[in-house]
Amino acid sequence: MPVDFTRSVDALATELTVADEIDTSTETSPVTVLTPSSGKKIDTRSVYLASDSTSGKVVASFANSGQVLGVLYCSKFAMVRLDSVKLTGQTDESVQISWTGLDTGAKIFYVIRYKETA
């Protein structure tokens, strides 16, 4: 009798995504955008940052360690897409987005693809 060795290779089916917009006229830097379940770690897969600011800097990083996931140096409608960012935070460590020098009322859009690991 034949044995079925088929294995699911749909990696995206096991990954999660968080996406939102930050309005810097109502939020204060830094903003926590992703927190793992208790006792878990965030293991990133990709990071996307965009802003309508014409100047300044936006940084996505792990909150405790400060490990940088991505940096956006702003110009008009700037964005950075990092497709293969595989970095793992510490247990219970959140991801935050911080900014400096942005235009008044600037918006930041982000997408982070990740897995939670033990």
N, C-alpha and C positions, 0 to 999 in steps of 0.2 A: 504494500500500500504506500503511495507517495506521501511524503511529509511536506506540509506547506511551510516554507521558510520566509514567507512574505513579511516584511517589516514596514511599519508606517514610517515614512521619511518626511512627513509634513511638519517641519520644524515650527512653522508659523502657528500651527494649531495649538502648540504648547506655550506660546509666548503671549504676553499681555502688552497693552499699549495705554499710555496716558497722554492726553493731548488737551491743551486749553490755551487761553489767551490771558496775559497779565496786562492790566491797565495800570501803568505806572503813576497815573494821576490819583489813583485810589489805593494802591498797594505800596508798601515800604519794603525796600530790599533788605535782606533776602526773603524769598518766598519759598516755603516748602511745597514741592509739587508731587512728591511720591514718598510714601512711607511703607516699609515692608510689614507684613504680618509679624506679630510678636515671635521672636526667636529666629526669624528668617533674614536672609541677605538679598539685596537687589543685585542682579547680574544683568548688566545692560547689554543690548544687542545693537541699538542704533540711537542716535540723537539728532534731532532737527531743531534748529533755532532760527527765528526770523524776527525782524523788527522794522517798523516804519521810521525809525529814528535816523537822522543824517549824521549823527556823531555818537561817540560813547562806546561802551563795551558791555556785553552780556556774557555771563559765565554760568554754565551748568556744572555742578560739582556735588560730591558727597559731603554732607554737612559736618560730620565729625573729623574725618581724615583730611578734608580739603582736596581730595583727589579730583582733578579736573576731568570732566566728561566731554566738554566742548566749549569753545570761545567764539563769540561773534564780535568782530570789529565793525561797527555800524557805518553804513553809508546809506543813501536813499534806497529803501526797500531791500536791505541786505539780508542774506540768509546763508546758513552753513548747514550742509547735510553730511553727516558722518555715518555711513552705512555699516561699518564694521567696528563699532566701539564695543568691545567685550571687556568690561571692567566690572569687578565685583566689590561691593562695599562691605563694611563690617556688619556683624550681626546687629539688627535693629537700627541701622544707619539709613537716614532718609536722604533724598536728593533735593537739592535746592537750586534756585536760579537767583542770581544776584546781578546787579547792574550799577554802573557809574557813568556819569556824563551824558545821559540820554537827553534828547529834546523833551521839553515840557509836554506832558500828556502822551508820551510815546507808548506804543503797544508792543508787546513781545508775544510771539506765538511759539509754542514748543510741542514736540512730539518725542516721546521716549518709548522705545520698545525694549522689553525686559522680561526676565524670568525671576521668580522667587526661588531661592535655594536654601538648603539647611545650613 
